[in-house]
Amino acid sequence: MKNILMKKLSVITIFLSLFALVPPGAIAQSATPGVGKTALQDPAEGEVRKIDRDAKKITLKHGPINNLRMPGMTMVFLVKDLNLLDGLAAGDKVMFAVEVQQGAMVITGLEKNTTK
């Protein structure tokens, strides 16, 4: 039992230490925080799988997220501002910025990718 607990604590410690590697200012914010779209610096690419406006969540199948050193996968993210979800639907290709806020991965910028 003690070994299992120690292994879980080790995994959690490693996971949390990855977030300490994110450089300050990795995501450039818009001039009006919380309103409209956010300027994307080093954006990740993804495809919308599901949108849950009531829970302020979006499920994305995404490529690598460089600022978090995270490989591509499908996962659920919180959304900082519901306005970021306007005009999006399942299947849309997007560019997005994500950062860790209070232990949760939060999308701070999201734009429909019209080039693909």
MOURZI-V993004 format. One record per residue. N is the residue number from 1. SS is DSSP state (h for helix, s for strand, l for the rest). OMEGA is omega in degrees with one decimal (999 if undefined). NEAR is the number of other ideal C-beta (glycine too) atoms within 8 Angstrom. Layout:
n->[N & N]
ss->[SS & SS]
omega->[OMEGA & OMEGA]
near->[NEAR & NEAR]
//
This chain:
n->[1 & 2 & 3 & 4 & 5 & 6 & 7 & 8 & 9 & 10 & 11 & 12 & 13 & 14 & 15 & 16 & 17 & 18 & 19 & 20 & 21 & 22 & 23 & 24 & 25 & 26 & 27 & 28 & 29 & 30 & 31 & 32 & 33 & 34 & 35 & 36 & 37 & 38 & 39 & 40 & 41 & 42 & 43 & 44 & 45 & 46 & 47 & 48 & 49 & 50 & 51 & 52 & 53 & 54 & 55 & 56 & 57 & 58 & 59 & 60 & 61 & 62 & 63 & 64 & 65 & 66 & 67 & 68 & 69 & 70 & 71 & 72 & 73 & 74 & 75 & 76 & 77 & 78 & 79 & 80 & 81 & 82 & 83 & 84 & 85 & 86 & 87 & 88 & 89 & 90 & 91 & 92 & 93 & 94 & 95 & 96 & 97 & 98 & 99 & 100 & 101 & 102 & 103 & 104 & 105 & 106 & 107 & 108 & 109 & 110 & 111 & 112 & 113 & 114 & 115 & 116]
ss->[l & h & h & h & h & h & h & h & h & h & h & h & h & h & h & h & h & h & h & l & l & l & l & l & l & l & l & l & l & l & l & l & l & l & l & l & l & l & l & l & l & l & l & s & s & s & s & s & s & s & s & s & l & l & l & l & s & s & s & s & s & s & l & l & s & h & h & h & l & s & l & l & s & s & s & s & s & s & s & l & l & h & h & h & h & l & l & l & l & l & l & l & s & s & s & s & s & s & s & s & s & l & l & s & s & s & s & s & s & s & s & s & l & l & l & l]
omega->[-179.0 & 178.2 & 179.6 & 179.1 & -179.8 & 178.7 & 179.1 & 178.8 & 178.1 & 179.9 & 179.3 & -179.7 & 178.9 & -179.4 & -178.9 & -180.0 & 176.3 & -179.1 & 177.3 & -179.1 & -179.4 & -178.2 & 177.6 & 178.2 & -179.6 & 178.9 & 178.4 & -179.2 & 177.5 & -179.6 & 178.9 & -176.2 & 175.9 & -178.9 & 175.1 & -177.4 & 179.0 & 176.3 & -177.3 & 175.1 & -177.1 & -176.0 & 172.6 & 177.2 & 178.8 & 175.8 & -179.7 & 175.7 & -177.2 & 175.9 & 176.3 & -176.7 & -178.2 & -179.0 & -176.3 & -178.5 & 175.0 & 175.2 & -179.0 & 165.0 & -170.6 & 171.9 & -179.9 & 173.7 & -171.1 & -176.4 & 176.5 & -177.4 & -176.4 & 177.4 & 178.1 & 179.0 & 173.7 & -179.4 & 179.9 & 177.7 & 166.8 & 178.7 & -177.4 & -173.9 & -179.9 & 179.0 & 178.9 & -178.1 & -177.8 & 176.2 & -179.6 & 176.7 & 177.1 & -179.7 & 179.1 & 173.1 & -176.3 & 167.5 & -176.7 & 174.5 & -178.8 & 175.6 & 179.2 & 178.5 & 179.8 & 176.2 & -179.5 & 175.5 & -173.3 & 175.4 & -178.1 & 177.5 & -176.0 & 179.5 & 174.5 & -179.3 & -176.5 & -177.3 & -178.0 & 999]
near->[4 & 5 & 6 & 7 & 8 & 8 & 8 & 8 & 8 & 8 & 8 & 8 & 8 & 8 & 8 & 8 & 8 & 9 & 9 & 6 & 7 & 10 & 6 & 4 & 5 & 9 & 13 & 7 & 7 & 10 & 2 & 6 & 5 & 5 & 7 & 7 & 8 & 14 & 8 & 12 & 8 & 7 & 10 & 12 & 9 & 12 & 10 & 14 & 8 & 7 & 11 & 9 & 7 & 4 & 5 & 8 & 10 & 14 & 13 & 13 & 9 & 14 & 7 & 8 & 10 & 7 & 12 & 12 & 7 & 6 & 4 & 6 & 7 & 7 & 8 & 5 & 12 & 9 & 13 & 10 & 8 & 8 & 7 & 12 & 11 & 6 & 4 & 11 & 6 & 7 & 5 & 10 & 8 & 14 & 10 & 14 & 15 & 13 & 12 & 9 & 7 & 3 & 4 & 7 & 10 & 12 & 14 & 10 & 14 & 14 & 10 & 8 & 10 & 4 & 3 & 4]
//
